[in-house]
Amino acid sequence: MSADDQQPRYGQNPDPRESAQPGRAAPDHGQPPAVPQYGQTAPQYGQTVPQYGQTVPQYGQPPAAPQYGSGYGAQYGYGQAPFGAPSSEKNSLGTIALVLGIIGILAFWIPILAIGLGIAATVLGAKAKNAVQAGIATNGGAARAGFVLGIVAIVVGVIFWIVSAALVFSELGTGV
């Protein structure tokens, strides 16, 4: 055997057992080389190597959706949530209804503002409750509280408007 016979071919890793026993050829176990062949590119950090039997998506084709049981840490596409995950879009409706209801009650001394905020809180609270029932949102408590506080803000605004109008008319009737 010459020195050329012991050298691994280009693209093949030397067998570690060969270095321990020089001059003796290692058996070929039919394993593919670990180095990418001509025309193939090595996977970048974060990419997965396709397993035997899987096809690699071509340029311009969307990647295949992960199969059921694809393993721990399966990746989802941009902007996609895993199945069953609630969207935070509809959770904001309940929170906004709650905040508007609180501000509407605190602004009772400006009846038109209290009534307007109360109507907005009631409408958004009702939409948020529907989203919770549909399973799109998870904050049913905030939705219910915003709905109730909106109704309270409307009632308090109307009562304050009536009381202030009665006081104004009573002052006009006695003073004029």
Backbone as JSON, one array per atom type, in Angstrom:
{
  "sequence": "MSADDQQPRYGQNPDPRESAQPGRAAPDHGQPPAVPQYGQTAPQYGQTVPQYGQTVPQYGQPPAAPQYGSGYGAQYGYGQAPFGAPSSEKNSLGTIALVLGIIGILAFWIPILAIGLGIAATVLGAKAKNAVQAGIATNGGAARAGFVLGIVAIVVGVIFWIVSAALVFSELGTGV",
  "N": [[0.83, -1.18, 0.0], [0.47, 2.2, -0.76], [1.18, 5.61, 0.24], [-0.76, 7.17, -0.84], [-3.02, 5.55, -0.93], [-3.92, 5.49, 1.67], [-4.86, 7.97, 2.22], [-7.81, 9.92, 2.69], [-10.44, 10.33, 0.3], [-11.35, 13.31, -1.51], [-13.8, 15.2, 0.17], [-14.6, 13.25, 1.89], [-14.63, 12.03, 5.21], [-11.9, 11.07, 7.22], [-11.61, 7.8, 8.65], [-11.68, 7.39, 12.11], [-10.64, 5.11, 13.23], [-8.72, 4.3, 11.48], [-6.52, 5.91, 11.95], [-5.62, 4.92, 14.31], [-4.71, 2.39, 13.67], [-2.45, 2.2, 11.51], [-2.02, 1.48, 8.03], [-3.9, -0.44, 7.72], [-6.94, -1.05, 6.19], [-10.09, 0.41, 6.69], [-13.36, -1.0, 7.13], [-16.02, -0.37, 4.82], [-19.0, 0.97, 5.74], [-21.18, 1.78, 4.39], [-22.12, 4.32, 4.89], [-23.1, 7.65, 4.24], [-20.97, 10.39, 3.25], [-20.03, 12.97, 5.57], [-19.6, 15.51, 4.71], [-20.96, 18.04, 2.6], [-21.91, 17.23, -0.75], [-20.81, 17.98, -4.12], [-22.44, 20.8, -5.4], [-24.33, 20.91, -3.41], [-25.45, 22.73, -0.56], [-24.32, 23.58, 2.67], [-26.34, 23.4, 5.63], [-27.57, 26.41, 7.12], [-27.19, 28.22, 10.24], [-29.81, 27.46, 12.41], [-31.41, 26.36, 10.47], [-33.02, 23.37, 9.43], [-31.97, 20.11, 8.53], [-33.2, 18.24, 5.86], [-34.74, 15.11, 6.39], [-34.25, 11.66, 5.47], [-36.21, 10.79, 2.72], [-37.83, 13.01, 2.79], [-38.92, 15.85, 0.97], [-37.27, 18.69, -0.33], [-38.37, 22.02, -0.3], [-38.73, 23.86, -3.31], [-37.37, 26.84, -4.85], [-39.5, 29.59, -4.44], [-41.67, 28.15, -3.67], [-43.96, 27.68, -0.99], [-42.99, 26.62, 2.32], [-43.74, 23.36, 3.58], [-46.45, 22.69, 5.83], [-45.98, 21.98, 9.32], [-46.23, 18.61, 10.35], [-48.57, 16.69, 12.33], [-47.39, 15.95, 15.49], [-44.76, 16.6, 14.97], [-42.65, 17.04, 16.58], [-40.85, 18.42, 19.39], [-40.76, 21.9, 19.77], [-41.53, 22.81, 17.22], [-41.45, 24.87, 14.37], [-43.26, 27.76, 13.36], [-44.7, 29.64, 10.68], [-44.08, 33.1, 9.7], [-45.96, 35.35, 11.6], [-47.89, 33.5, 12.23], [-49.85, 31.82, 14.58], [-49.74, 29.09, 16.91], [-52.09, 26.35, 16.66], [-55.16, 26.86, 18.36], [-54.27, 28.9, 19.95], [-55.15, 31.9, 21.5], [-56.0, 35.03, 20.0], [-54.45, 38.13, 20.56], [-55.56, 40.39, 19.64], [-58.38, 40.62, 19.97], [-58.51, 40.58, 22.72], [-57.82, 43.09, 23.45], [-60.12, 44.58, 23.08], [-61.82, 44.13, 25.3], [-60.25, 45.23, 27.34], [-60.07, 47.93, 26.54], [-62.79, 48.61, 26.68], [-63.19, 48.38, 29.44], [-61.49, 50.42, 30.44], [-62.64, 52.7, 29.23], [-65.17, 52.63, 30.43], [-64.51, 53.09, 33.14], [-63.36, 55.67, 32.97], [-65.59, 57.01, 32.01], [-67.36, 56.89, 34.21], [-65.89, 58.35, 36.08], [-65.93, 60.82, 34.89], [-68.42, 61.94, 35.4], [-69.41, 64.48, 35.98], [-69.34, 65.86, 33.65], [-71.76, 65.51, 31.73], [-72.29, 64.88, 28.97], [-69.89, 63.81, 28.07], [-69.6, 61.62, 29.81], [-71.82, 60.07, 29.07], [-71.24, 59.56, 26.36], [-68.76, 58.16, 26.55], [-69.7, 56.03, 28.04], [-71.48, 54.78, 26.25], [-69.68, 53.98, 24.26], [-68.08, 52.21, 25.78], [-69.98, 50.27, 26.43], [-70.68, 49.21, 23.9], [-68.16, 48.23, 22.96], [-67.64, 46.45, 25.05], [-69.69, 44.58, 24.68], [-68.96, 43.54, 22.16], [-66.51, 42.41, 22.88], [-67.36, 40.47, 24.7], [-68.72, 38.77, 22.95], [-66.55, 37.92, 21.43], [-65.17, 36.45, 23.34], [-67.0, 34.38, 23.81], [-66.9, 33.19, 21.31], [-64.43, 32.11, 21.41], [-62.2, 33.49, 20.64], [-61.03, 35.41, 22.21], [-59.76, 35.83, 25.59], [-60.32, 37.27, 27.87], [-62.78, 37.46, 29.56], [-63.72, 38.53, 31.96], [-62.84, 41.23, 32.03], [-64.2, 42.13, 29.8], [-66.89, 41.85, 30.58], [-66.92, 43.53, 32.82], [-66.29, 46.0, 31.62], [-68.56, 46.33, 30.01], [-70.64, 46.52, 31.97], [-69.73, 48.74, 33.47], [-69.91, 50.67, 31.48], [-72.69, 50.87, 31.13], [-73.34, 51.82, 33.68], [-71.98, 54.28, 33.59], [-73.46, 55.59, 31.62], [-75.98, 55.77, 32.9], [-75.32, 57.27, 35.22], [-74.4, 59.6, 33.98], [-76.75, 60.51, 32.69], [-78.42, 60.9, 34.93], [-76.97, 62.91, 36.3], [-77.12, 64.91, 34.39], [-79.88, 65.46, 34.37], [-80.24, 66.3, 37.04], [-78.55, 68.56, 37.1], [-79.82, 70.15, 35.18], [-82.27, 70.54, 36.43], [-81.47, 72.01, 38.66], [-80.5, 74.31, 37.38], [-82.84, 75.3, 36.15], [-84.39, 75.72, 38.4], [-83.02, 77.74, 39.66], [-83.3, 79.73, 37.76], [-86.03, 80.15, 37.82], [-86.53, 81.2, 40.38], [-84.89, 83.39, 40.6], [-85.43, 85.15, 38.51]],
  "CA": [[0.0, 0.0, 0.0], [1.22, 3.44, -0.79], [0.64, 6.67, 1.09], [-1.96, 7.7, -1.49], [-4.16, 4.69, -0.63], [-4.38, 5.73, 3.03], [-5.45, 9.3, 2.3], [-9.23, 9.91, 2.33], [-10.77, 11.05, -0.91], [-11.89, 14.64, -1.28], [-15.19, 15.21, 0.58], [-14.86, 12.17, 2.82], [-13.92, 12.15, 6.47], [-11.12, 9.86, 7.52], [-12.12, 6.95, 9.72], [-10.78, 7.55, 13.26], [-9.99, 3.84, 13.52], [-7.56, 4.16, 10.61], [-5.36, 6.56, 12.53], [-5.13, 4.09, 15.39], [-4.05, 1.23, 13.1], [-2.02, 2.58, 10.16], [-1.74, 0.4, 7.1], [-5.03, -1.35, 7.67], [-8.1, -0.38, 5.6], [-11.32, 0.29, 7.48], [-14.48, -1.47, 6.31], [-17.0, 0.64, 4.4], [-20.29, 0.62, 6.31], [-22.25, 2.31, 3.54], [-22.61, 5.59, 5.41], [-22.75, 8.76, 3.35], [-19.99, 11.29, 3.84], [-20.59, 14.04, 6.38], [-19.38, 16.79, 4.03], [-21.89, 18.16, 1.48], [-21.38, 16.89, -2.06], [-20.76, 19.06, -5.09], [-23.75, 21.33, -5.74], [-25.16, 21.02, -2.22], [-24.98, 23.73, 0.39], [-24.46, 23.18, 4.07], [-27.42, 24.15, 6.28], [-27.17, 27.56, 7.93], [-27.61, 28.15, 11.64], [-31.25, 27.58, 12.59], [-32.11, 25.57, 9.48], [-33.01, 21.95, 9.68], [-31.59, 19.3, 7.4], [-34.3, 17.32, 5.58], [-34.46, 13.71, 6.67], [-34.4, 10.75, 4.34], [-37.58, 10.63, 2.27], [-38.52, 14.29, 2.75], [-38.52, 16.68, -0.16], [-36.87, 20.05, -0.01], [-39.16, 22.92, -1.13], [-37.98, 24.58, -4.32], [-37.46, 28.3, -4.78], [-40.8, 30.12, -4.8], [-42.73, 27.34, -3.08], [-44.01, 27.85, 0.47], [-42.61, 25.4, 3.03], [-44.86, 22.53, 4.0], [-46.85, 22.89, 7.23], [-45.5, 20.88, 10.16], [-47.18, 17.53, 10.55], [-48.93, 16.41, 13.71], [-46.35, 15.18, 16.16], [-43.48, 16.85, 14.31], [-41.58, 17.13, 17.56], [-40.8, 19.55, 20.3], [-40.18, 23.12, 19.23], [-41.82, 22.98, 15.8], [-41.46, 26.27, 13.98], [-44.41, 28.22, 12.61], [-44.35, 30.71, 9.76], [-44.18, 34.46, 10.23], [-47.29, 35.83, 11.89], [-48.83, 32.43, 12.52], [-49.86, 31.33, 15.95], [-50.1, 27.68, 16.94], [-53.53, 26.11, 16.72], [-55.75, 26.98, 19.67], [-53.77, 30.06, 20.68], [-56.06, 33.04, 21.3], [-55.41, 36.22, 19.42], [-54.47, 39.24, 21.51], [-56.33, 41.48, 19.05], [-59.7, 40.73, 20.58], [-58.36, 40.84, 24.15], [-57.73, 44.53, 23.66], [-61.46, 45.16, 23.12], [-62.29, 44.1, 26.69], [-59.46, 46.18, 28.12], [-60.49, 49.28, 26.16], [-64.13, 48.82, 27.24], [-63.02, 48.59, 30.88], [-60.9, 51.75, 30.65], [-63.65, 53.72, 28.88], [-66.2, 52.62, 31.47], [-63.97, 53.75, 34.34], [-63.24, 57.11, 32.69], [-66.96, 57.53, 31.89], [-67.9, 57.09, 35.56], [-65.15, 59.44, 36.73], [-66.28, 62.08, 34.22], [-69.88, 62.12, 35.52], [-69.76, 65.89, 36.09], [-69.53, 66.33, 32.28], [-72.71, 64.47, 31.34], [-72.19, 64.45, 27.57], [-68.7, 62.96, 27.99], [-69.91, 60.38, 30.52], [-72.75, 59.28, 28.25], [-70.51, 59.11, 25.16], [-67.82, 57.1, 26.93], [-70.49, 54.88, 28.47], [-71.97, 54.09, 25.06], [-68.52, 53.31, 23.64], [-67.69, 51.08, 26.63], [-71.01, 49.24, 26.32], [-70.55, 48.57, 22.58], [-66.93, 47.43, 22.94], [-67.79, 45.35, 25.99], [-70.53, 43.56, 24.03], [-68.14, 42.88, 21.14], [-65.51, 41.59, 23.57], [-68.05, 39.28, 25.23], [-68.96, 37.88, 21.81], [-65.27, 37.32, 21.07], [-64.88, 35.44, 24.36], [-67.88, 33.24, 23.55], [-66.44, 32.53, 20.08], [-63.14, 31.5, 21.68], [-61.13, 34.3, 20.05], [-60.42, 36.18, 23.29], [-59.73, 35.12, 26.88], [-60.55, 38.16, 29.01], [-64.22, 37.62, 29.76], [-63.98, 39.39, 33.12], [-62.67, 42.63, 31.64], [-65.28, 42.45, 28.86], [-68.13, 42.0, 31.36], [-66.78, 44.73, 33.65], [-66.41, 47.17, 30.73], [-69.97, 46.45, 29.61], [-71.41, 47.0, 33.12], [-69.31, 50.11, 33.79], [-70.46, 51.53, 30.44], [-74.09, 51.12, 31.46], [-73.35, 52.68, 34.87], [-71.57, 55.62, 33.17], [-74.62, 56.19, 30.93], [-77.0, 56.09, 33.9], [-74.82, 58.37, 36.05], [-74.39, 60.81, 33.14], [-78.12, 60.98, 32.5], [-78.91, 61.42, 36.22], [-76.32, 64.19, 36.58], [-77.66, 65.88, 33.45], [-81.23, 65.83, 34.86], [-80.08, 67.07, 38.29], [-78.0, 69.88, 36.8], [-80.86, 70.92, 34.48], [-83.28, 70.93, 37.43], [-80.9, 73.1, 39.45], [-80.43, 75.52, 36.56], [-84.19, 75.83, 35.97], [-84.9, 76.22, 39.67], [-82.37, 79.04, 39.88], [-83.9, 80.7, 36.81], [-87.41, 80.44, 38.22], [-86.59, 82.01, 41.59], [-84.11, 84.62, 40.47], [-85.84, 86.02, 37.43]],
  "C": [[0.87, 1.24, 0.0], [0.55, 4.47, 0.11], [-0.63, 7.26, 0.49], [-3.19, 6.87, -1.16], [-4.73, 4.99, 0.75], [-5.04, 7.1, 3.19], [-6.94, 9.22, 1.95], [-9.44, 10.71, 1.06], [-11.37, 12.41, -0.54], [-13.37, 14.55, -0.93], [-15.53, 14.09, 1.54], [-14.04, 12.39, 4.08], [-13.09, 10.9, 6.7], [-11.74, 9.11, 8.68], [-11.18, 7.08, 10.91], [-10.07, 6.25, 13.61], [-8.76, 3.63, 12.65], [-6.33, 4.79, 11.23], [-4.78, 5.72, 13.67], [-4.36, 2.9, 14.85], [-3.61, 1.57, 11.67], [-1.73, 1.34, 9.31], [-2.89, -0.57, 6.96], [-6.26, -0.58, 7.17], [-9.33, -0.63, 6.47], [-12.45, -0.21, 6.59], [-15.43, -0.33, 6.0], [-18.37, 0.19, 4.89], [-21.45, 1.18, 5.51], [-22.83, 3.61, 4.04], [-22.21, 6.71, 4.46], [-21.73, 9.67, 4.03], [-20.68, 12.44, 4.57], [-20.47, 15.4, 5.71], [-20.35, 16.87, 2.86], [-21.2, 17.86, 0.16], [-21.4, 18.12, -2.95], [-22.17, 19.5, -5.46], [-24.68, 21.47, -4.55], [-24.57, 22.11, -1.32], [-25.2, 23.21, 1.8], [-25.59, 23.99, 4.7], [-26.86, 25.28, 7.13], [-27.66, 27.37, 9.35], [-29.11, 28.35, 11.73], [-32.05, 26.79, 11.56], [-32.04, 24.1, 9.86], [-32.65, 21.22, 8.4], [-32.74, 18.34, 7.11], [-33.85, 15.88, 5.81], [-34.68, 12.88, 5.41], [-35.87, 10.6, 3.97], [-38.36, 11.93, 2.22], [-38.03, 15.09, 1.56], [-38.2, 18.08, 0.33], [-37.69, 20.99, -0.88], [-38.27, 23.69, -2.09], [-38.18, 26.08, -4.14], [-38.84, 28.75, -5.23], [-41.95, 29.31, -4.24], [-42.76, 27.57, -1.58], [-43.6, 26.54, 1.15], [-43.86, 24.66, 3.49], [-45.17, 22.79, 5.47], [-46.34, 21.73, 8.07], [-46.6, 19.86, 10.39], [-47.46, 17.36, 12.03], [-47.84, 15.55, 14.33], [-44.98, 15.41, 15.55], [-42.36, 17.06, 15.3], [-41.66, 18.39, 18.38], [-40.17, 20.73, 19.6], [-40.43, 23.3, 17.75], [-41.98, 24.46, 15.49], [-42.71, 26.58, 13.19], [-43.95, 29.36, 11.73], [-44.52, 32.08, 10.41], [-45.63, 34.84, 10.44], [-48.3, 34.75, 12.18], [-48.71, 32.01, 13.97], [-50.18, 29.84, 15.93], [-51.6, 27.5, 17.09], [-54.02, 26.2, 18.15], [-55.25, 28.17, 20.47], [-54.69, 31.24, 20.44], [-55.31, 34.23, 20.73], [-55.51, 37.37, 20.43], [-55.22, 40.44, 20.94], [-57.65, 41.68, 19.76], [-59.61, 40.93, 22.09], [-58.28, 42.34, 24.42], [-59.11, 45.18, 23.71], [-61.99, 45.21, 24.55], [-61.55, 45.11, 27.55], [-59.87, 47.62, 27.81], [-61.88, 49.58, 26.73], [-64.05, 49.1, 28.73], [-62.49, 50.0, 31.17], [-61.91, 52.84, 30.33], [-64.77, 53.77, 29.9], [-65.76, 53.33, 32.74], [-63.89, 55.26, 34.12], [-64.64, 57.74, 32.58], [-67.59, 57.78, 33.24], [-67.2, 58.26, 36.25], [-65.47, 60.8, 36.13], [-67.77, 62.37, 34.31], [-70.28, 63.58, 35.53], [-69.78, 66.59, 34.73], [-70.46, 65.31, 31.63], [-72.55, 63.98, 29.9], [-70.98, 63.53, 27.37], [-68.95, 61.61, 28.66], [-70.82, 59.49, 29.7], [-72.04, 58.74, 27.02], [-69.53, 57.99, 25.47], [-68.56, 55.85, 27.39], [-71.03, 54.08, 27.29], [-70.83, 53.32, 24.38], [-68.09, 52.09, 24.45], [-68.7, 49.94, 26.53], [-70.88, 48.48, 24.99], [-69.31, 47.69, 22.53], [-66.99, 46.26, 23.91], [-68.63, 44.22, 25.41], [-69.75, 42.81, 22.96], [-67.1, 41.96, 21.78], [-66.14, 40.34, 24.17], [-68.35, 38.28, 24.13], [-67.66, 37.19, 21.38], [-64.87, 36.24, 22.08], [-65.73, 34.2, 24.13], [-67.46, 32.48, 22.3], [-65.09, 31.86, 20.28], [-61.97, 32.26, 21.09], [-60.37, 35.06, 21.12], [-60.54, 35.4, 24.6], [-60.06, 36.0, 28.07], [-62.03, 38.47, 29.2], [-64.55, 38.53, 30.92], [-63.86, 40.86, 32.77], [-63.78, 43.04, 30.68], [-66.59, 42.7, 29.61], [-68.07, 43.28, 32.2], [-66.89, 46.0, 32.8], [-67.83, 47.41, 30.29], [-70.8, 47.05, 30.75], [-71.03, 48.44, 33.47], [-69.8, 51.1, 32.73], [-71.91, 51.87, 30.71], [-74.19, 52.05, 32.67], [-72.97, 54.12, 34.49], [-72.71, 56.33, 32.44], [-75.67, 56.64, 31.94], [-76.57, 57.28, 34.75], [-74.8, 59.67, 35.26], [-75.78, 61.38, 32.94], [-78.67, 61.57, 33.8], [-78.28, 62.78, 36.52], [-76.84, 65.28, 35.63], [-79.04, 66.37, 33.92], [-81.12, 66.69, 36.12], [-79.55, 68.46, 37.99], [-79.02, 70.74, 36.05], [-81.93, 71.38, 35.46], [-82.76, 72.07, 38.29], [-80.85, 74.4, 38.66], [-81.83, 76.12, 36.41], [-84.77, 76.33, 37.28], [-84.27, 77.56, 40.01], [-82.96, 80.1, 38.96], [-85.3, 81.1, 37.25], [-87.48, 81.32, 39.45], [-85.9, 83.33, 41.43], [-84.62, 85.57, 39.42], [-87.17, 86.61, 37.66]]
}
